[in-house]
């Protein structure tokens, strides 16, 4: 059926409403089939990255504590040694 014939038979508002309905259906179908699947994959990847960042943060905190302890022990050892003049 030609669009001009459809407009002549049913009127422009009806043909426009059907066209918009098809557009909404197409967008809905695209979102549910393609985008949602990609979002699930992205969410899984994001969770894994967040876990890795937390592990790295914990490692940095542990290393900083070890460094602070080593500096403190070194300072205490230096205080115990007699100074040479």
N, CA, C and O atoms as a Tinker XYZ file with bonds, in Angstrom:
   340  protein
     1  N      0.848000   -1.169000    0.000000    73     2
     2  CA     0.000000    0.000000    0.000000    64     1     3
     3  C      0.896000    1.236000    0.000000    63     2     4     5
     4  O      1.832000    1.321000    0.795000    81     3
     5  N      0.629000    2.150000   -0.845000    73     3     6
     6  CA     1.382000    3.379000   -0.972000    64     5     7
     7  C      0.991000    4.332000    0.162000    63     6     8     9
     8  O     -0.156000    4.331000    0.609000    81     7
     9  N      1.933000    5.131000    0.616000    73     7    10
    10  CA     1.672000    6.040000    1.736000    64     9    11
    11  C      0.637000    7.097000    1.347000    63    10    12    13
    12  O     -0.222000    7.456000    2.153000    81    11
    13  N      0.717000    7.582000    0.141000    73    11    14
    14  CA    -0.241000    8.597000   -0.315000    64    13    15
    15  C     -1.649000    8.015000   -0.328000    63    14    16    17
    16  O     -2.605000    8.681000    0.070000    81    15
    17  N     -1.773000    6.785000   -0.783000    73    15    18
    18  CA    -3.085000    6.138000   -0.800000    64    17    19
    19  C     -3.583000    5.905000    0.624000    63    18    20    21
    20  O     -4.770000    6.082000    0.899000    81    19
    21  N     -2.698000    5.515000    1.519000    73    19    22
    22  CA    -3.091000    5.288000    2.907000    64    21    23
    23  C     -3.544000    6.585000    3.558000    63    22    24    25
    24  O     -4.522000    6.592000    4.305000    81    23
    25  N     -2.845000    7.686000    3.284000    73    23    26
    26  CA    -3.253000    8.975000    3.850000    64    25    27
    27  C     -4.609000    9.387000    3.286000    63    26    28    29
    28  O     -5.450000    9.926000    4.005000    81    27
    29  N     -4.816000    9.133000    1.996000    73    27    30
    30  CA    -6.095000    9.496000    1.371000    64    29    31
    31  C     -7.233000    8.655000    1.936000    63    30    32    33
    32  O     -8.336000    9.162000    2.138000    81    31
    33  N     -6.975000    7.372000    2.192000    73    31    34
    34  CA    -8.033000    6.491000    2.683000    64    33    35
    35  C     -8.302000    6.660000    4.184000    63    34    36    37
    36  O     -9.459000    6.673000    4.606000    81    35
    37  N     -7.230000    6.792000    5.000000    73    35    38
    38  CA    -7.403000    6.793000    6.458000    64    37    39
    39  C     -7.184000    8.153000    7.108000    63    38    40    41
    40  O     -7.621000    8.366000    8.239000    81    39
    41  N     -6.532000    9.059000    6.433000    73    39    42
    42  CA    -6.239000   10.372000    6.992000    64    41    43
    43  C     -4.830000   10.413000    7.564000    63    42    44    45
    44  O     -4.265000    9.397000    7.970000    81    43
    45  N     -4.291000   11.610000    7.580000    73    43    46
    46  CA    -2.906000   11.781000    8.037000    64    45    47
    47  C     -2.711000   11.400000    9.504000    63    46    48    49
    48  O     -1.726000   10.736000    9.825000    81    47
    49  N     -3.616000   11.798000   10.409000    73    47    50
    50  CA    -3.370000   11.458000   11.829000    64    49    51
    51  C     -3.266000    9.948000   12.081000    63    50    52    53
    52  O     -2.437000    9.520000   12.884000    81    51
    53  N     -4.075000    9.152000   11.422000    73    51    54
    54  CA    -4.036000    7.702000   11.614000    64    53    55
    55  C     -2.729000    7.136000   11.071000    63    54    56    57
    56  O     -2.091000    6.322000   11.738000    81    55
    57  N     -2.323000    7.543000    9.889000    73    55    58
    58  CA    -1.078000    7.049000    9.291000    64    57    59
    59  C      0.115000    7.497000   10.133000    63    58    60    61
    60  O      1.049000    6.721000   10.333000    81    59
    61  N      0.100000    8.733000   10.629000    73    59    62
    62  CA     1.189000    9.222000   11.476000    64    61    63
    63  C      1.248000    8.441000   12.788000    63    62    64    65
    64  O      2.335000    8.122000   13.271000    81    63
    65  N      0.084000    8.133000   13.367000    73    63    66
    66  CA     0.050000    7.369000   14.614000    64    65    67
    67  C      0.606000    5.963000   14.399000    63    66    68    69
    68  O      1.335000    5.452000   15.250000    81    67
    69  N      0.277000    5.345000   13.297000    73    67    70
    70  CA     0.797000    4.015000   12.997000    64    69    71
    71  C      2.311000    4.073000   12.774000    63    70    72    73
    72  O      3.040000    3.181000   13.209000    81    71
    73  N      2.776000    5.116000   12.099000    73    71    74
    74  CA     4.222000    5.289000   11.899000    64    73    75
    75  C      4.951000    5.473000   13.227000    63    74    76    77
    76  O      6.019000    4.895000   13.431000    81    75
    77  N      4.385000    6.272000   14.129000    73    75    78
    78  CA     5.007000    6.458000   15.442000    64    77    79
    79  C      4.966000    5.170000   16.257000    63    78    80    81
    80  O      5.905000    4.872000   16.996000    81    79
    81  N      3.890000    4.412000   16.128000    73    79    82
    82  CA     3.790000    3.137000   16.833000    64    81    83
    83  C      4.889000    2.180000   16.358000    63    82    84    85
    84  O      5.507000    1.487000   17.166000    81    83
    85  N      5.123000    2.148000   15.063000    73    83    86
    86  CA     6.186000    1.299000   14.531000    64    85    87
    87  C      7.549000    1.765000   15.045000    63    86    88    89
    88  O      8.398000    0.941000   15.388000    81    87
    89  N      7.760000    3.077000   15.100000    73    87    90
    90  CA     9.036000    3.600000   15.585000    64    89    91
    91  C      9.250000    3.225000   17.057000    63    90    92    93
    92  O     10.351000    2.827000   17.438000    81    91
    93  N      8.216000    3.348000   17.874000    73    91    94
    94  CA     8.320000    2.981000   19.285000    64    93    95
    95  C      8.613000    1.490000   19.411000    63    94    96    97
    96  O      9.448000    1.098000   20.226000    81    95
    97  N      7.948000    0.658000   18.628000    73    95    98
    98  CA     8.193000   -0.782000   18.653000    64    97    99
    99  C      9.626000   -1.102000   18.256000    63    98   100   101
   100  O     10.268000   -1.944000   18.884000    81    99
   101  N     10.137000   -0.437000   17.217000    73    99   102
   102  CA    11.501000   -0.684000   16.747000    64   101   103
   103  C     12.515000   -0.292000   17.824000    63   102   104   105
   104  O     13.465000   -1.032000   18.081000    81   103
   105  N     12.317000    0.860000   18.448000    73   103   106
   106  CA    13.240000    1.308000   19.500000    64   105   107
   107  C     13.182000    0.349000   20.686000    63   106   108   109
   108  O     14.222000   -0.024000   21.228000    81   107
   109  N     11.994000   -0.049000   21.093000    73   107   110
   110  CA    11.834000   -0.971000   22.220000    64   109   111
   111  C     12.523000   -2.305000   21.935000    63   110   112   113
   112  O     13.224000   -2.847000   22.789000    81   111
   113  N     12.319000   -2.822000   20.734000    73   111   114
   114  CA    12.926000   -4.099000   20.353000    64   113   115
   115  C     14.450000   -3.988000   20.337000    63   114   116   117
   116  O     15.138000   -4.896000   20.805000    81   115
   117  N     14.979000   -2.901000   19.812000    73   115   118
   118  CA    16.423000   -2.701000   19.776000    64   117   119
   119  C     16.993000   -2.634000   21.179000    63   118   120   121
   120  O     18.025000   -3.244000   21.460000    81   119
   121  N     16.335000   -1.901000   22.060000    73   119   122
   122  CA    16.826000   -1.767000   23.436000    64   121   123
   123  C     16.800000   -3.110000   24.142000    63   122   124   125
   124  O     17.776000   -3.479000   24.795000    81   123
   125  N     15.717000   -3.840000   24.027000    73   123   126
   126  CA    15.607000   -5.096000   24.766000    64   125   127
   127  C     16.531000   -6.178000   24.220000    63   126   128   129
   128  O     17.024000   -7.001000   24.991000    81   127
   129  N     16.774000   -6.200000   22.934000    73   127   130
   130  CA    17.588000   -7.267000   22.363000    64   129   131
   131  C     19.084000   -6.960000   22.353000    63   130   132   133
   132  O     19.893000   -7.830000   22.674000    81   131
   133  N     19.456000   -5.749000   21.994000    73   131   134
   134  CA    20.875000   -5.448000   21.799000    64   133   135
   135  C     21.487000   -4.734000   22.999000    63   134   136   137
   136  O     22.543000   -5.136000   23.489000    81   135
   137  N     20.848000   -3.702000   23.464000    73   135   138
   138  CA    21.461000   -2.854000   24.485000    64   137   139
   139  C     21.468000   -3.538000   25.841000    63   138   140   141
   140  O     22.468000   -3.445000   26.552000    81   139
   141  N     20.399000   -4.220000   26.233000    73   139   142
   142  CA    20.361000   -4.874000   27.539000    64   141   143
   143  C     21.431000   -5.949000   27.670000    63   142   144   145
   144  O     22.036000   -6.092000   28.732000    81   143
   145  N     21.670000   -6.701000   26.611000    73   143   146
   146  CA    22.711000   -7.733000   26.653000    64   145   147
   147  C     24.087000   -7.091000   26.850000    63   146   148   149
   148  O     24.904000   -7.588000   27.625000    81   147
   149  N     24.333000   -5.995000   26.150000    73   147   150
   150  CA    25.611000   -5.299000   26.307000    64   149   151
   151  C     25.739000   -4.675000   27.690000    63   150   152   153
   152  O     26.835000   -4.635000   28.249000    81   151
   153  N     24.642000   -4.191000   28.244000    73   151   154
   154  CA    24.681000   -3.610000   29.584000    64   153   155
   155  C     25.013000   -4.665000   30.635000    63   154   156   157
   156  O     25.735000   -4.379000   31.590000    81   155
   157  N     24.501000   -5.866000   30.472000    73   155   158
   158  CA    24.812000   -6.938000   31.417000    64   157   159
   159  C     26.302000   -7.283000   31.374000    63   158   160   161
   160  O     26.923000   -7.496000   32.415000    81   159
   161  N     26.872000   -7.338000   30.168000    73   159   162
   162  CA    28.308000   -7.597000   30.037000    64   161   163
   163  C     29.121000   -6.462000   30.658000    63   162   164   165
   164  O     30.115000   -6.704000   31.342000    81   163
   165  N     28.694000   -5.232000   30.416000    73   163   166
   166  CA    29.405000   -4.080000   30.965000    64   165   167
   167  C     29.320000   -4.065000   32.486000    63   166   168   169
   168  O     30.285000   -3.700000   33.158000    81   167
   169  N     28.183000   -4.453000   33.027000    73   167   170
   170  CA    28.027000   -4.474000   34.480000    64   169   171
   171  C     28.949000   -5.525000   35.105000    63   170   172   173
   172  O     29.553000   -5.278000   36.149000    81   171
   173  N     29.056000   -6.672000   34.482000    73   171   174
   174  CA    29.956000   -7.716000   34.978000    64   173   175
   175  C     31.406000   -7.234000   34.948000    63   174   176   177
   176  O     32.154000   -7.450000   35.902000    81   175
   177  N     31.795000   -6.591000   33.868000    73   175   178
   178  CA    33.148000   -6.063000   33.750000    64   177   179
   179  C     33.397000   -4.975000   34.790000    63   178   180   181
   180  O     34.469000   -4.926000   35.393000    81   179
   181  N     32.422000   -4.112000   35.000000    73   179   182
   182  CA    32.561000   -3.034000   35.974000    64   181   183
   183  C     32.731000   -3.578000   37.386000    63   182   184   185
   184  O     33.550000   -3.068000   38.150000    81   183
   185  N     31.978000   -4.592000   37.736000    73   183   186
   186  CA    32.106000   -5.199000   39.067000    64   185   187
   187  C     33.497000   -5.799000   39.246000    63   186   188   189
   188  O     34.105000   -5.656000   40.307000    81   187
   189  N     34.000000   -6.466000   38.218000    73   187   190
   190  CA    35.346000   -7.035000   38.301000    64   189   191
   191  C     36.404000   -5.944000   38.459000    63   190   192   193
   192  O     37.355000   -6.105000   39.224000    81   191
   193  N     36.240000   -4.837000   37.738000    73   191   194
   194  CA    37.195000   -3.739000   37.860000    64   193   195
   195  C     37.140000   -3.093000   39.238000    63   194   196   197
   196  O     38.180000   -2.742000   39.796000    81   195
   197  N     35.961000   -2.935000   39.784000    73   195   198
   198  CA    35.821000   -2.365000   41.130000    64   197   199
   199  C     36.511000   -3.260000   42.145000    63   198   200   201
   200  O     37.190000   -2.762000   43.043000    81   199
   201  N     36.351000   -4.561000   42.021000    73   199   202
   202  CA    37.021000   -5.488000   42.935000    64   201   203
   203  C     38.540000   -5.361000   42.832000    63   202   204   205
   204  O     39.230000   -5.380000   43.851000    81   203
   205  N     39.058000   -5.235000   41.636000    73   203   206
   206  CA    40.503000   -5.106000   41.453000    64   205   207
   207  C     41.025000   -3.797000   42.039000    63   206   208   209
   208  O     42.099000   -3.766000   42.639000    81   207
   209  N     40.267000   -2.723000   41.867000    73   207   210
   210  CA    40.674000   -1.442000   42.435000    64   209   211
   211  C     40.690000   -1.517000   43.954000    63   210   212   213
   212  O     41.592000   -0.972000   44.590000    81   211
   213  N     39.713000   -2.181000   44.538000    73   211   214
   214  CA    39.699000   -2.347000   46.002000    64   213   215
   215  C     40.899000   -3.155000   46.474000    63   214   216   217
   216  O     41.519000   -2.821000   47.484000    81   215
   217  N     41.228000   -4.217000   45.746000    73   215   218
   218  CA    42.401000   -5.005000   46.128000    64   217   219
   219  C     43.667000   -4.165000   46.042000    63   218   220   221
   220  O     44.514000   -4.233000   46.932000    81   219
   221  N     43.808000   -3.367000   44.973000    73   219   222
   222  CA    44.979000   -2.506000   44.839000    64   221   223
   223  C     45.028000   -1.468000   45.953000    63   222   224   225
   224  O     46.105000   -1.169000   46.470000    81   223
   225  N     43.893000   -0.922000   46.326000    73   223   226
   226  CA    43.835000    0.047000   47.411000    64   225   227
   227  C     44.286000   -0.590000   48.724000    63   226   228   229
   228  O     45.044000    0.012000   49.484000    81   227
   229  N     43.820000   -1.800000   48.985000    73   227   230
   230  CA    44.252000   -2.509000   50.196000    64   229   231
   231  C     45.751000   -2.781000   50.173000    63   230   232   233
   232  O     46.421000   -2.660000   51.199000    81   231
   233  N     46.281000   -3.148000   49.007000    73   231   234
   234  CA    47.722000   -3.384000   48.896000    64   233   235
   235  C     48.511000   -2.105000   49.164000    63   234   236   237
   236  O     49.539000   -2.136000   49.840000    81   235
   237  N     48.038000   -1.001000   48.643000    73   235   238
   238  CA    48.722000    0.276000   48.856000    64   237   239
   239  C     48.702000    0.644000   50.338000    63   238   240   241
   240  O     49.704000    1.117000   50.875000    81   239
   241  N     47.575000    0.428000   50.992000    73   239   242
   242  CA    47.482000    0.722000   52.424000    64   241   243
   243  C     48.450000   -0.150000   53.206000    63   242   244   245
   244  O     49.138000    0.346000   54.099000    81   243
   245  N     48.519000   -1.434000   52.893000    73   243   246
   246  CA    49.453000   -2.328000   53.579000    64   245   247
   247  C     50.901000   -1.918000   53.347000    63   246   248   249
   248  O     51.702000   -1.917000   54.282000    81   247
   249  N     51.241000   -1.571000   52.115000    73   247   250
   250  CA    52.604000   -1.141000   51.821000    64   249   251
   251  C     52.944000    0.154000   52.547000    63   250   252   253
   252  O     54.065000    0.314000   53.031000    81   251
   253  N     52.002000    1.073000   52.629000    73   251   254
   254  CA    52.238000    2.331000   53.337000    64   253   255
   255  C     52.483000    2.075000   54.823000    63   254   256   257
   256  O     53.354000    2.702000   55.426000    81   255
   257  N     51.722000    1.161000   55.408000    73   255   258
   258  CA    51.922000    0.814000   56.822000    64   257   259
   259  C     53.297000    0.182000   57.039000    63   258   260   261
   260  O     53.975000    0.493000   58.019000    81   259
   261  N     53.707000   -0.699000   56.134000    73   259   262
   262  CA    55.034000   -1.313000   56.251000    64   261   263
   263  C     56.129000   -0.261000   56.132000    63   262   264   265
   264  O     57.112000   -0.296000   56.871000    81   263
   265  N     55.958000    0.669000   55.206000    73   263   266
   266  CA    56.941000    1.733000   55.022000    64   265   267
   267  C     57.011000    2.619000   56.264000    63   266   268   269
   268  O     58.101000    2.964000   56.721000    81   267
   269  N     55.865000    2.984000   56.806000    73   267   270
   270  CA    55.847000    3.795000   58.026000    64   269   271
   271  C     56.537000    3.071000   59.180000    63   270   272   273
   272  O     57.290000    3.680000   59.939000    81   271
   273  N     56.280000    1.777000   59.310000    73   271   274
   274  CA    56.920000    0.988000   60.364000    64   273   275
   275  C     58.421000    0.925000   60.153000    63   274   276   277
   276  O     59.184000    1.067000   61.109000    81   275
   277  N     58.856000    0.714000   58.923000    73   275   278
   278  CA    60.289000    0.640000   58.629000    64   277   279
   279  C     60.972000    1.974000   58.933000    63   278   280   281
   280  O     62.076000    1.990000   59.479000    81   279
   281  N     60.342000    3.069000   58.594000    73   279   282
   282  CA    60.911000    4.392000   58.875000    64   281   283
   283  C     60.989000    4.622000   60.382000    63   282   284   285
   284  O     61.976000    5.158000   60.886000    81   283
   285  N     59.955000    4.220000   61.084000    73   283   286
   286  CA    59.947000    4.381000   62.538000    64   285   287
   287  C     61.037000    3.539000   63.193000    63   286   288   289
   288  O     61.733000    4.021000   64.086000    81   287
   289  N     61.194000    2.293000   62.763000    73   287   290
   290  CA    62.240000    1.416000   63.316000    64   289   291
   291  C     63.617000    1.990000   62.992000    63   290   292   293
   292  O     64.497000    1.995000   63.853000    81   291
   293  N     63.812000    2.462000   61.793000    73   291   294
   294  CA    65.081000    3.059000   61.396000    64   293   295
   295  C     65.384000    4.280000   62.259000    63   294   296   297
   296  O     66.531000    4.484000   62.657000    81   295
   297  N     64.376000    5.088000   62.551000    73   295   298
   298  CA    64.557000    6.256000   63.405000    64   297   299
   299  C     64.932000    5.867000   64.813000    63   298   300   301
   300  O     65.783000    6.508000   65.428000    81   299
   301  N     64.303000    4.813000   65.340000    73   299   302
   302  CA    64.629000    4.347000   66.690000    64   301   303
   303  C     66.047000    3.799000   66.747000    63   302   304   305
   304  O     66.750000    4.020000   67.732000    81   303
   305  N     66.482000    3.089000   65.712000    73   303   306
   306  CA    67.839000    2.553000   65.670000    64   305   307
   307  C     68.864000    3.675000   65.605000    63   306   308   309
   308  O     69.925000    3.597000   66.225000    81   307
   309  N     68.534000    4.730000   64.840000    73   307   310
   310  CA    69.452000    5.859000   64.733000    64   309   311
   311  C     69.590000    6.596000   66.067000    63   310   312   313
   312  O     70.661000    7.110000   66.389000    81   311
   313  N     68.509000    6.644000   66.835000    73   311   314
   314  CA    68.560000    7.318000   68.138000    64   313   315
   315  C     69.409000    6.527000   69.132000    63   314   316   317
   316  O     70.067000    7.121000   69.986000    81   315
   317  N     69.403000    5.207000   69.033000    73   315   318
   318  CA    70.149000    4.359000   69.965000    64   317   319
   319  C     71.650000    4.408000   69.704000    63   318   320   321
   320  O     72.442000    4.273000   70.637000    81   319
   321  N     72.050000    4.599000   68.452000    73   319   322
   322  CA    73.475000    4.622000   68.108000    64   321   323
   323  C     74.090000    5.913000   68.630000    63   322   324   325
   324  O     73.507000    6.992000   68.513000    81   323
   325  N     75.284000    5.779000   69.211000    73   323   326
   326  CA    75.948000    7.022000   69.668000    64   325   327
   327  C     76.434000    7.825000   68.469000    63   326   328   329
   328  O     76.888000    7.274000   67.466000    81   327
   329  N     76.327000    9.107000   68.600000    73   327   330
   330  CA    76.756000    9.971000   67.512000    64   329   331
   331  C     78.254000   10.173000   67.571000    63   330   332   333
   332  O     78.812000   10.396000   68.645000    81   331
   333  N     78.907000   10.097000   66.428000    73   331   334
   334  CA    80.353000   10.282000   66.343000    64   333   335
   335  C     80.620000   11.754000   66.051000    63   334   336   337
   336  O     79.990000   12.372000   65.192000    81   335
   337  N     81.598000   12.297000   66.816000    73   335   338
   338  CA    81.975000   13.695000   66.591000    64   337   339
   339  C     83.377000   13.816000   66.198000    63   338   340
   340  O     83.860000   14.925000   65.969000    81   339
